Amino acid sequence: MSRARAVFGDRSARGVAEITHDPARLDAGGFWVVVATFEGELTAVRMDDVRREQVTPAPHLSGPHLPEPHLSGPDGADPAAAWTSSLTEADYRAGVEEIRRRISTGEVYQVNLCRVLSTQIAPETDLDLLDQVVRQGNPAPYAARIDIPEAGLDLVCASPELFLERVGDTLTSAPIKGTAPTADELLPKDRTENVMITDLVRNDLSHVAQPGTVAVDGLCALEHHPGLVHLVSTVTSRLRPDVAWTDILAATFPPGSVSGAPKSTALTAIRDLETVPRGPYCGAVGWVDADAGEARLAVGIRTFWAEHDRAGRRWLRFGTGAGITWGSDPEGEWWETALKARRLVGLARTVTEND
């Protein structure tokens, strides 16, 4: 019997009925688990058994005590020192400077520069324990555990960011831009960056919306998450009657908050400066209920995923990044990537230190 299952915050699903990479199937009926890589490869799995239930972490977890992750400033040790990074600190700082150069010449206004952390794990490592630890130690509004071997999906998501939510013909996106340990530590560039990306999201939604229905319902609202604060804006729209999921994803993907503005030139910079594919990190993770006309897709941040390399070794990966603008400081941006990784990579010791 297949172990295929997906668990979200308010529903769970089991059993594989269909696997597709064609977004047009998302309009064909059924409940679909959806994972799209940042590079645009969509995997959708129609599930047999779907249940509405509130998912809560186990009240007690056996195993080693997990100390509260401590935050430190730019001179503190990288919490992911035991993991390999796709970009070294020197490479990342150089990337920030190159983006600032491109901004100075008018090529781009903002670019999200990311790195992928990796650590080898045993072939038999089960990410269910990591899911429980993350749900308990880093609760998130768009938490997900997806384990569907038939589709090559094995991930734990603790995303705080809504990419797309659909209820009937209403489509909502809530981009995050601006991150700091506390509200007092947010910088002026954080609000500037948020406004820039909110405008990009408005433009993306306008391609599939009824004219005059795109609205910013909240701008730069402060949200508190474990160990961090974020600035979040909310953009809503009403879909045109003839719009399909193929159209929605073509208009909005990849998410603007994790690419940059203008999106086309930001993606060029990302291809030039990042050394590995992001995979599901910065992509989309969630579900589409075609029968109910509902969907909830998170931006695939704060996400772990397991995969095998060509030699058959199994790796646990985690992505982290920061939005780069003209006002960015290379050291500060590197520290922001460490800040975003610190808590979750610390929680992952439950898996990585006990293989």
C-alpha positions in Angstrom: 0.0 0.0 0.0 1.3 3.4 -0.9 2.2 5.8 2.0 1.3 8.8 -0.2 -0.2 11.6 1.9 -0.3 15.3 2.2 -1.1 17.2 5.4 -1.9 20.9 5.5 -3.2 23.1 8.4 -6.9 22.3 8.0 -7.1 19.2 5.8 -5.3 16.0 4.9 -5.3 13.7 1.8 -4.2 10.2 1.0 -4.0 7.9 -2.0 -2.8 8.7 -5.5 -5.4 8.9 -8.3 -3.4 10.8 -10.9 0.0 12.5 -11.3 0.4 15.2 -13.9 2.8 18.0 -14.8 0.1 19.8 -16.9 -1.6 22.8 -15.1 -4.6 22.4 -17.3 -5.6 19.3 -15.3 -6.2 21.5 -12.2 -9.5 22.6 -13.8 -10.6 19.0 -14.4 -12.1 18.2 -11.0 -10.8 16.6 -7.8 -8.5 17.7 -5.0 -4.9 18.2 -6.1 -1.7 18.5 -4.1 0.5 21.0 -5.9 4.3 21.6 -5.8 5.9 23.8 -8.4 9.7 24.5 -8.5 10.9 28.0 -8.8 12.2 27.0 -12.3 8.6 26.2 -13.3 8.2 22.4 -13.1 4.8 21.7 -11.8 3.9 18.4 -10.1 0.2 18.0 -9.3 -1.3 14.8 -7.6 -5.0 14.2 -7.5 -5.7 12.5 -4.3 -8.3 9.7 -3.5 -9.3 10.5 0.1 -9.5 14.1 1.4 -10.6 15.0 4.9 -11.2 18.4 6.6 -9.5 18.3 9.9 -7.4 20.7 12.0 -3.8 19.4 12.1 -1.9 20.1 15.4 1.6 19.0 16.4 2.0 16.2 19.0 2.0 17.6 22.5 5.3 15.8 23.4 8.1 14.7 21.1 10.6 12.1 22.2 14.2 12.4 21.4 16.8 15.1 22.2 15.9 18.4 23.8 15.8 21.2 21.2 17.1 24.5 22.7 15.5 27.7 21.6 17.5 29.0 18.7 19.5 32.1 19.6 19.8 35.1 17.3 23.0 37.0 16.9 24.3 39.8 14.9 26.3 39.8 11.7 29.5 38.7 13.6 27.7 35.6 15.0 28.4 32.1 13.7 26.4 30.9 10.8 23.8 28.5 12.3 24.1 26.3 9.2 27.8 25.9 9.5 27.4 22.1 9.4 25.5 22.4 6.1 27.0 23.2 2.7 25.9 26.4 1.0 25.5 26.8 -2.7 27.0 30.3 -2.3 29.8 31.1 0.1 29.7 34.3 2.1 32.2 35.9 -0.3 30.2 34.8 -3.3 26.9 36.1 -1.8 28.4 39.5 -1.0 29.8 39.7 -4.5 26.4 38.9 -5.9 24.9 41.7 -3.8 27.4 44.1 -5.3 26.7 42.9 -8.8 23.0 43.4 -8.3 23.6 46.9 -7.0 25.7 47.5 -10.2 22.8 46.4 -12.4 20.5 48.6 -10.4 22.8 51.6 -11.0 22.6 51.0 -14.8 18.8 50.8 -14.7 18.7 47.1 -15.6 16.7 46.1 -12.6 15.3 47.6 -9.4 15.3 44.7 -7.0 16.5 41.1 -7.0 15.9 38.3 -4.5 19.3 36.5 -4.2 19.2 33.1 -2.6 21.4 30.2 -1.6 20.5 26.5 -0.9 21.8 24.7 2.2 22.4 21.0 2.0 23.2 18.2 4.4 23.4 14.5 3.6 20.9 12.2 5.4 20.5 8.5 5.6 18.4 6.8 2.9 15.8 5.7 5.5 15.4 9.1 7.2 11.7 9.8 7.7 10.8 13.5 7.6 7.6 13.0 9.7 9.5 13.8 12.9 11.0 16.9 11.3 7.4 17.9 10.4 6.2 17.5 14.0 9.2 19.4 15.4 8.7 22.2 12.9 5.0 22.5 13.6 5.6 22.6 17.3 8.7 24.8 17.3 8.0 27.1 14.3 4.2 27.1 13.7 3.3 28.7 10.3 0.0 29.6 8.6 0.8 27.6 5.5 2.5 24.5 7.1 2.5 21.4 5.0 3.9 17.9 5.0 3.9 16.2 1.6 5.2 12.6 1.2 4.2 11.2 -2.2 7.0 8.8 -3.4 5.2 8.1 -6.7 5.6 11.8 -7.6 9.1 12.2 -6.1 7.7 14.6 -3.4 9.1 14.5 0.1 9.0 17.9 1.9 8.2 19.8 5.0 7.0 23.4 4.6 6.7 26.1 7.3 5.8 29.0 4.9 4.4 32.2 6.4 3.7 33.6 2.9 0.6 33.3 0.8 1.2 33.1 -3.0 -2.3 32.5 -4.2 -5.6 31.9 -2.5 -8.7 31.3 -4.6 -12.3 31.3 -3.4 -14.6 31.2 -6.3 -13.6 34.1 -8.6 -11.7 35.9 -5.9 -7.9 35.6 -6.1 -5.7 36.9 -3.3 -1.9 37.2 -2.9 0.0 38.4 0.2 3.6 39.1 -0.6 6.2 39.4 2.2 9.0 41.9 1.9 10.9 43.2 4.9 12.3 40.9 7.6 14.1 41.7 10.9 14.4 40.1 14.4 12.1 42.9 15.8 9.9 45.7 14.4 12.4 48.3 15.7 15.1 46.7 13.5 13.2 47.1 10.2 14.9 49.5 7.8 13.5 52.1 5.5 14.5 50.0 2.5 12.2 47.2 3.8 9.1 49.3 3.3 10.4 50.6 -0.1 11.0 47.0 -1.2 7.5 45.9 -0.1 5.8 48.6 -2.0 7.8 47.8 -5.1 6.9 44.1 -5.0 3.2 44.8 -4.1 3.0 46.9 -7.3 4.5 44.0 -9.2 1.9 41.6 -7.8 -0.9 44.0 -8.7 0.4 44.0 -12.2 0.6 40.2 -12.3 -3.0 39.7 -11.1 -4.3 42.3 -13.5 -3.5 40.0 -16.4 -6.3 37.6 -15.3 -8.6 39.9 -13.4 -11.7 41.7 -14.3 -10.9 45.3 -15.1 -10.9 47.6 -12.1 -11.0 44.8 -9.5 -7.4 44.6 -8.4 -7.0 46.3 -5.0 -4.5 46.5 -2.2 -6.4 45.6 0.9 -3.4 46.0 3.3 0.0 47.6 2.7 3.1 46.8 4.8 1.2 45.3 7.7 3.5 44.0 10.5 3.3 40.3 11.2 5.0 38.4 14.0 6.4 35.0 13.4 8.8 32.8 15.5 12.0 34.8 15.8 11.1 37.2 13.1 8.8 40.1 12.0 7.7 40.6 8.4 6.0 43.4 6.4 3.1 41.9 4.5 0.8 43.4 1.9 -2.5 41.9 0.6 -3.7 42.2 -3.0 -7.1 40.9 -4.1 -8.8 40.6 -7.5 -11.8 39.2 -9.2 -11.0 36.6 -12.0 -12.4 36.9 -15.5 -15.0 34.2 -16.2 -12.8 32.5 -18.9 -9.6 32.2 -16.8 -8.1 28.8 -16.2 -5.3 27.7 -13.9 -2.9 27.7 -16.9 -3.6 31.4 -17.3 -3.3 32.1 -13.6 0.1 30.5 -13.2 1.4 32.0 -16.5 0.5 35.4 -15.2 1.8 35.1 -11.6 4.6 32.5 -11.5 7.2 32.6 -10.1 6.1 34.7 -7.1 7.2 38.3 -7.4 8.4 38.5 -3.8 11.1 35.9 -4.4 12.1 37.0 -7.9 12.3 40.8 -8.1 11.3 43.7 -10.3 11.0 44.0 -13.1 10.5 40.2 -13.0 12.0 39.4 -16.3 15.4 41.1 -15.7 15.4 39.9 -12.1 15.1 36.3 -13.3 18.1 37.0 -15.6 20.2 38.2 -12.7 19.1 35.1 -10.6 20.2 32.8 -13.4 23.5 34.6 -13.7 24.4 34.7 -10.0 22.9 31.6 -8.4 24.8 28.4 -8.9 22.1 25.7 -8.3 18.4 25.4 -9.1 16.1 26.5 -6.2 13.8 23.5 -6.7 10.6 23.8 -4.6 12.2 26.6 -2.5 10.6 29.9 -3.7 8.1 27.9 -5.8 4.6 27.0 -4.8 3.4 24.5 -2.3 -0.3 23.8 -1.5 -3.5 22.5 -2.9 -6.2 23.1 -5.5 -9.8 21.8 -4.9 -11.2 22.0 -8.4 -14.7 20.8 -7.3 -15.1 23.5 -4.7 -13.4 26.2 -6.8 -10.9 26.8 -4.0 -7.1 26.8 -3.7 -4.4 27.8 -1.3 -0.8 27.9 -2.6 2.0 29.1 -0.3 5.3 30.6 -1.5 7.8 27.7 -0.9 9.9 29.5 1.7 10.9 28.0 5.1 10.8 24.7 3.3 12.9 21.5 3.6 12.9 18.9 0.9 14.7 15.6 0.5 16.1 14.4 -2.8 18.7 12.0 -4.2 21.8 13.0 -6.3 23.1 11.1 -9.3 25.3 9.0 -7.1 22.2 7.8 -5.1 23.0 9.8 -1.9 20.1 11.4 -0.2 20.2 15.1 0.8 18.1 17.4 2.9 17.9 20.9 1.5 16.7 24.2 2.7 16.8 27.6 0.9 17.3 31.1 2.3 17.6 34.5 0.6 17.1 38.2 0.8 15.8 41.0 -1.4 18.6 43.2 -2.8 18.0 46.9 -3.6 20.3 49.8 -4.2 20.3 50.5 -0.4 21.4 46.9 0.4 24.5 46.3 2.5 26.3 43.0 1.5 27.1 42.0 5.1 23.6 42.8 6.2 22.0 40.9 3.4 24.2 37.8 4.2 23.1 38.1 7.8 19.5 38.2 6.8 19.8 34.9 5.0 21.4 33.4 8.2 18.6 34.9 10.3 15.9 33.3 8.2 17.6 29.9 8.3 18.7 29.9 12.0 15.6 28.7 13.7 14.5 26.1 11.3 18.0 24.6 10.6 18.3 24.4 14.4 15.1 22.4 14.6 16.3 20.1 11.8 19.0 18.8 14.2 16.3 16.3 15.2 16.8 14.6 11.9 20.3 15.4 10.9 22.1 14.5 14.1 20.3 11.2 14.6 20.9 9.4 11.3 
